[in-house]
Amino acid sequence: MLDRDKRNHLSVAKRAITASPHAEERAPEAGAYWNGMMMNMQWIALLLAMVAGGAHAATPLALEAQNGMVVSSQHLASEAGLEILKAGGNAIDAAVAVGYAEAVVNSCCGNIGGGGFMLMHLADGRDRFINFRETAPAAASEKIYLDISGNPIPGASRYGYKAVAIPGTVKGLDAALTEYGTMSRAEVMAPAIRLARDGFVLTRADTDIMDYAAGRFHNDPAVAGIFLRHDGSNLQPGDRLVQTDLAVTLEAIAKDGPDALYTGRIPAAVEAASKAGGGILTADDFAHYKITETEPLHCTYRGYVFASAPPPSSGGTTLCEILNVLEGYDMAALGFHSAASIHVMAEAMRYAYLDRNTYLGDPDFVRNPVDRLLSKHYAAAIRAKILPDKATPSAELRPGLEQHEQGDTTHYSVIDHAGNAVSVTYTLNGLFGAAVMAPGTGFVLNDEMDDFTIKRGVPNMYGLVQDQANLIAPNKRPLSSMAPTLITRNGKIFAALGSPGGPRIITITLEAALNIIDYGMEPRQAVDAPRLHLQGLPDELDYEPYAISPDTAKLLREMGYKLVEQTPWGAAELIAIGPPDDGVAGPRSSGNDAARSGRMRPGYFYGAHDDRRPAGSAAGD
């Protein structure tokens, strides 16, 4: 099947350099953003087709380095992290620097007005997880976004101050730096402050993202004053973006720590702006915000140990549940994106997302049955339900109810020469969050309240549905799909990875790991390969262009799958340490014109940035 799939993928390669005229129809949830990015994607379309046909097709090489590596969705942020590594900082120092830098140069998603998760593998062998997910304001209630008839008010949980949850990024980054870093706040924040104060020149990759959200910038004078030209038109490639107010805020944080954001002038300004804008945020909400630090969630797959995010993220639990199911199949023998391998992946996803949507929530408010969901016996019971040649209709399974997570997040990975590794996923939720900014603060605020269940039984923009465990309550954290992940082998770090992508974060991270472990792909091949996704509801198997060959698609439809081709999604940021100990034999030599380079070397770092977000890069030393 794989050889036939390869021939079919290569047969359509000539068409790969032309963007599909049906792109917008295929991905309504990605819409204008991805249509704008398709021009940037065309150059790798042929690559994607070839990788889909075989793991070892020609592909650009991952960046190789000996002393450390940073990979992020914005090249200036990657360079900021590398600057800290070169100055003698460890991976935690560099990760904090990247987090603050992305708040400046990747304002759609990087932030100090949002929240997320940091996963660390320390050189002494410990794994730590910092949860700085946002919390609902004290005045929030289960019916806050419903009208008098009990129906959701369109946009109420996504736009404006009422959509904002209490941000956690600054407390999270500072806790990591204080406990596990080696440098001062002033040192690690210097690159971000410099970029905000002096500005940076925008590229097409930057302005494409801004164009998507620019219609909402006009609704808030503070946002418009920064992210639009003086005449109200959109910023253009070549423009310099200077953020003076943000520089002042960052300087205050560098001097006074989290108190600069959670007490005094800034929360007072947010409370005043929120009150004027119909919101419910108060300075007291900021003063009472707390992060948590725990052990991460762990699972094993073919001898590799995965560490990932526990609740209130569903990412690690769902990822590990899928891995446990797939471990019972010989994925390498089934072949990359053969009908058989796609079938078992899709069914494993279906059952895991059902459990995600039904059972998981903030552990301070609900009991999460994580031990049961991650049991190898439970995975075997799921495998027993998967028929060899038939899709399971999601309607036959008990669905959960609504979930609203959007895909406009960002992820970055850092590894240093001492063996410290950091995987961070954080977010404003939608692009530029709620698109509001308290005057004088310089940073946009999240729309994380939209991640709660707004009303049970009402599908969100993705059609993803979830149960009552995620209903709104004061000081509660909304369920997330973020899945920052670290993989170890024999006690040593093997890879750091993660991605943005809303509920697809889980399957993006899954497939990148499978591509390396089961299919023997190099890091760049693993992140560039076209993707699949199934979440139960809507009951469809989504796939990127060239991910499924025509004859494979025919077999899957005969099994009962509804196939929906969509424009590319996510942006995996992967660092691996070579060589992978996967037992997969390399391809035979093609003869006199065979490639002579590109294989991973023992002990080197390999950084692979996903060109689905072309502003990013890997940076290594």
N, C-alpha and C positions, 0 to 999 in steps of 0.2 A: 504493500500500500504506500509506504513512504517513497519508494522509487517512482511510482506512478504519480504521486503528489508532486514530487520534485519536477517531473517533466511538465506537469500542468502549470505549476507556478512559473517556471521559466518561459513557458509559452505565452504568458500574458505580460512578460516583463516589458515589452515594447510599449504597452499601453500605460505603464506605471508612471511615466513622466508627465502625464496629463491628469489634472485634478478632475474628479468625478463631477459631472453636472448635477448629480443628485445629492451632493454632500450635505446640503442643508436639510433635505428630507431625511437623510439617514441619521442625523444627530441633532434633533431639535433641541436637546438639552445643552449641547455644546454651541449650537447656533453660530452666530456671527463671529464669535471669538475664533473658533477653529477654521471657519471659512477664510478669515483674514490670515490665519497662519499657514494655510495650505500652500501658498507660494513658497514659504520657507521650507515646507516639507517635501516639495517635489523632487529635490535633488537626492533625497534618501529613499524615495519610493521604490526605485529599482533595487536598492539594497534590501529593503524589507521583503520584496518578492523573493529575492535569492535566499535570504536567511530563512524565510518560511519554507523553502524547499529543502534546506539542509543546513545543519548546524555549522558546518565549516565552510560555507560559501564566503567569497571575498567580502571583507568588511573593514572599515577604518579601525586601526588599533586603539586600544585603551591607552591612556597616558601611563607611562611607567616611571616609577620613582623609588628611591631607596630609603629615604628618611621620613617621609610623611606624605599624606595625601588629603586633599579637600575636594569634595564634589558638591556643587549646588546648582540651583536654577538661575543664578545670576553670576556672571563671570567676575564682577568686581567684588562680590561677596566671597567667592572662592579665593580670590587674590588676598582679601583681607585676612582670611583664615591662614593662608600660607605665610603671610607676613608675620603672624604671631608664632607659627611653628619655627620659622627661621630665626626669630628673636629669642628662641629658647623655651617657648611655652609648650605645654603639653596639649593633647587632643581636646581636653575640656576647655582650656583657655581659648583655643582656636574655635571651638564650637560656639562659645559665647560671643566671640568676635564676629563670627558669621551671622549669628542670630541678630545682633544689633545692626550689622551692615545691611542685611536683607531688609530690615525695617526702613532703610533709606533708599536702596537701589531696586528693591523688588516690592514696592509699596502695595501692590495688589494683594499680596499674600504674606510676605514677611512682615513682621509687626512688633510693636510694643503695646498695641491696643487689642490684641487677641489672646490666644493661648494655645497650648499643645502639650507634647510629651517629649522628654529626653530620656534615652536609654544609653547606659554606659557599661562597657566592659573595661575594668581597670586592670592595670598591669599586674596587680597582685592576685588576679583571678576572680575578684568579686564582680558581680553584676548589680547595678543599681538603676532604679526607675524613678524619675521625677515627674509627677503629675501636676502640670500647671494649666489644666483645662479651666475654662471660664465657669463661673457660677451664676445662677439666676439671681437678680436683685431680690431684696427682702420683700418688696411689694409685689412680686410676681405671683400669679395664680394660674390655676389650671384652665380658666376660661378667659384669660386676658386677651386672646386674639379672636374671640368669637363675637358675633353681633347678637342683637337681642333675640334673634331666632335660633341661635346656637350654631350658626354657620361660620366658617373661617372668613375673616376679613381679608380680602386679597392684598398681599404685600405687607400686611401689618407686622409680621414676624421677620421680614427681610429688609425693610427700608426704614430709616429714621431712628430716633433715639429709643423708641419702645422696643426695637429689635436687639438692643445691645445688652450683652451679659458682662459681668465684671471681669476685666482682663487679668491674665495671670502671667504673661510672658516675662515681665521684669523680675518678679519674685522667683520664677523658675530658673531663669538664667543666673540670677545672683546667687541662689542657693547652690547651684552646681559649681560656680566659680569659687565661692567661699569655702566649700567643703572639699572640692576635688581639684581645683585649679592651683596654679603656682604664681600667677601674675596679678597685678592690681586691676581694679575696675578701669582706672584711667588708661592703663596700658592696653587692655583688650578692647576698650571702646574708642580708642584714638582713631582707628581707620573709619569707623562709622561717623564719628563727629566731623572728621575732615571731609568726608563725602557729602555730608549734609550742609556744612558751612560753605565749602568751596564749590559744591555742585559737581555734577558729572554729565557727560554728553550722552544724550539718548540715542539708541540705535533703533532700527526698524523693529527689532524683536521687543523692545521696551514699549514703543508707541502703539504697536498692534494691540497689546493688552490694554493700554489706556483707552484706545479708541472704543473698545467694547463697552467700557463703563462710562465713557465721557458724557453720555446723555444724563446721567444722574449727578455729575459733578456740579451742574448748574443749580441744583437744588440747595446747595450749602455754600455760602459765600467763602468760608474758610477753605473748603476743599477746592472750590473753583479758583481761588487766588493762588493755589500752588500747582494744580494739575491741568490748568488751562492757560493759554496765552492771555495777555492783557486785553485783547479784543474779544475774548470769549471763545476763540477757535481752539481746536485741538493742538496739543504739542506735537512737534514733528521731529523726525530723525535729524540729528545735528543740533537741536536745541539743548541748552544747558539747564538742568533742573537743579535749582538752589532751594534748600529748605531751612531757612534761618531759624524759624520757631522750633523745628525739630532738633536742630543743633543745640539750641539753648536747653531744651528738655533733656537731651542726652548728656549734656555737660552737667546738668543738675543731678542726674542719676549717677554719673561717674563720681561726683563729689559726695553725695549724700546717700547713695544706695537706693533701695526700694522706697524708702520714706519719701523721696522726691516725687514718686508717682502715686503713692497710696495715702499720703497725708498732705495737708497744706494747700498750696495754690492750685495744683492741677486737678485734684478731685473736686475742689470747690468750683473750678471753671466748668468741669464736666457736669456737675449737678445743676449749675445755673443754665447751661445750654440745654441739658436734658429737659428741665422743667419748661423752658421756653418752647421746646420742640415736642411737647406732649409725652415725654418719657417718664420713667420712674426711677432712674438712677439717683443715688445719693452719695455724698462723701462718706457717710457711715458704711455704705456697702463696700467701698474701697478699703476703709480702715479695717474691716473684719475679714477681708479675703485671706485665705490660707492655701498653700500648696500642700501636697503630701509626697512622701518619699517611701518607697517600698522595694521589695524584690520584684523583678520582672516576672512575667509568665514564661515557663520553659516547656519545650517539647522536643522530641527527637525524631529524626527522619534519616534513615539509612546510615546511621552512625554519626550524623551531624546533630549538634544541639542548637536549637533555635531559641533565642531570647527575644520576647516581643512585649507589646503593651497589654497589661491586664485591664479589666474594667476600672474606670468608666469608658475605656475604649473597648470596642468589640473586636478591634483589629487582630490582636494576638490570639484570642480565643478562636475566632473563625478561621484564621490562617492555619493554626495548629490542628483544628478539627479536620480541615480539608487534607492537610498533609498526612494525618493518621489514616484517613480512608485510602489515599493514593498509595501509601506505603505497602498496601496489600497487593498492588499490581506491579508488574514489570514494565514501568513506563518507557524505559529505553527500548525494550523489545517491541512494544506497541508502536513506537515511532513518533517523532515530533509531528503533531497536528494530523495524525491519521484519524480516520473515523473512530477507531476503537479508543485511542487515547483521549480524543475530544469528548467522547461519550462518558468515560469514567470521570474525567475532570468536571464536566458539566453536572453530573449527578452528585458528585461530592460537594460541589458548590451549592447546589440546590438544597441539600439537607442541612449544610452548615449555616446558610443564610436563614433558613427557617428557624433554626435554634437561636441564631443571633437576634432575629427580629422578635422572638417570643420571650426570651428569658433574660436578656442582659440589660443592665442599667447601672446607675451610680451606686457603688457598693455601700455608701452611707445611707441609702434609702431602700435598696432591694437586695435580696439574697441571690447571688449569681452562682448557679450550679456548675462552676468551672471544672471542678474535679471530675464530675460525671461526663461533661462534654468532651474532655480531653483524654478520657479513658481509651486505651487500645481496644478493650472489649466493646465499648460503645461504637468505635469505628468499624469493628468487625460486624456488628449488628447492622450498621448502615450498608456495608458492602453486600451483606446477604439480601438486602432489599433491592439492590441494583440489578436489573435484568440485563443480560448481555447484548440485547439487540433492540431495546425499547426504552424511550424516554419516559420518565415518570411525570404525568401531568401535575403541575403544582396545585391544581384545584382539588386533587385527591389528598393533599396534605393540609394540615390545619395551619392557616397562615396567621402571622402576627398582624399588628396594625402599625400605622404610619411612622415614617422616619423622614427627616427633611435634609440630611446632610448634603451640602453642595461640594463641588469638586475643586474649588479654587483655593488650594492649600499649597504649601511648599515643603520640600524635604531637603535635608543635606546630611552628608556623612563625612566623618573625619577619623583618620587613624594616624598615630604617631609611631616613631621608631621604638619607643619603649614598650609598646603593646597595649596602650590605651586606645579604645575605639568608642566613638560616639555616633548615635543615630538619632536625629531630631526631625520630628514632623510637627509643624505648628501652622496656625491658620487665622484668618479673619472670617472664615466661612465662605461667603460669596466674594467675588472680585471686589476689592476695596470695601469689604464688609458692608456696614449699613450706610456707607457713603456720607458719614457725618464726622465733624471734627470740632471740638470745642475751641473757640477762638484763643489763639496764643499758645496752644499746646503742640501743634505741628504734626499730630499723628491721627490717622483715621481709626474709627472704632468698629468693632466686629458686629456681625448680625447673627451671633451664635444662638440666640433664642430660637431661631428657626430649626435648630437641630433637635429640639424637643418634639414630642408628639403634640401637635396643635389640636387635633380632634381625632379620636379613634375612628378608624375606618375610612379616612380620607387620604387617597394616595398623594404622594408628593410629586415634584417635578420629574423624579426618576421612576415613579411607580413603585418605589420601595415602601413596604408597609411594616409596622412594628407594634408591639403590644404595650400595655399600660405601664410597664416598668419604666418607660421614658416620659411619662406625663410630667408637666411642669410643676415645680414646687420651689418655694423660697430657698436660696442657697444651694440648690441641687445643680449638679453638673450634667449637661446633656450627653447622651450616648454618642460615641464617635466611632469612626472606622479607621482612624489613623493607626498605622502599624509600623512604627520605627522598629527595625529588626537587626539583630546581630547574630551571626552564625559562628560557632566555634567547632573545632575538630581536634580531638585529643587534648582539650583544655586550652588550645591556642586559637586566637581570633582568625577566622577564615574569610569573613565578608561582613560588610556593613551596607545596609540597603533600606530603601523605603521609597515612597512616592506620594504626590498629591493624587486626587481623583475621586473624592467622596467615597461612596460605598465600593468603588472599583479599586481603591487603594489595596484592599486585601488581595484581590486576584492579580493585580499588577505585581505586587511583591512576591506572591506565590509563583507566578510564571517566571519571573527573573531567577528565582532560586532553582526551580525545576530545570530551567534551561542550562544552568551550570552543572547541577548535581546529576541529573538524569541524562541530559543530552550532550554534555561535554562542551558546551559553548564557551567561548572566550567572553570576558565581561561586556565588551561593546556589543557583541552579537546578542548577548542575553538581554540587554536593555532595548536594543533596536528591533528585536523580533516582533512581528505583529501579534496582537493579543486577542483573547477571548474573554467573555464575561457572561455569567448567568447568576441571577440573584433570586430566582423563584418567581417573584412578581415584579414586573410583567413576565409572563411565562414565555421567554424568548432567549435565544442564544445570540448575543451580540458579538460581532467580530470586526476587526479592522480590515481595511482593504488587503487582499492577497493572503489573509490568514488561513483561508480554507479554499482548497482547489475545487473546481466544478464537480469532479466525480466524488470527492469526499462530501461536498454539500449534498449531493444526491442521496448518498447513503444515510446521512444524518436526517434528512427530511423523511426518508422512508422509516426511520426509527421513531418519528413523531416530533422532531424539533422544528420550531419556527425560527428561521435564521434571519437576522437583521444586520446588514452591513452598515457600519458607522464610521465616521471620521475618527482619526487617532485620538487616544485619550491618555492622560497621565504623563508623568515624567520621572522615571526611575533614576535614582542617583545611587550608584553602586561603586563600592571599593572592594576589591578582592585581593588576597595575597596568594601568589603563585608558588607552585602549581597546584591546581585543584586535585585533591586525592579522590577521584571519582570512579576510577576503574574503567572509564570509557575509552576505548581504543580510538586513536586519531585516524583520520582518513588516509588512504593509500596515496602515495605520490602520483602526481599526474604525468611525471616524466621530466624531460629536459627543461621544460618551462615552469617547473614547480616553484611555489613560493618558498623562500629560504629563511623567512623571519616571521615573527609575530607570536610565537608560542610564549606562554608565561614562564618566567624564570623563578626558581625557588627563592623565597624571601623578599621578593620585590612587591611593591604596591602597584595595583592597576586600577586607575580611576576611570569610570565610564559614565559620562553625562548623556542623558537622553535628549536627543535633538528634537523631540516633540515640543520642547521649550527651548528654542535656539538661543536665548539670552545667556544660558548657563555655560558652565565649563568645569573641567577637572583642573586642579592646580596642584603640582607636586614638587618635591625637592629630593 
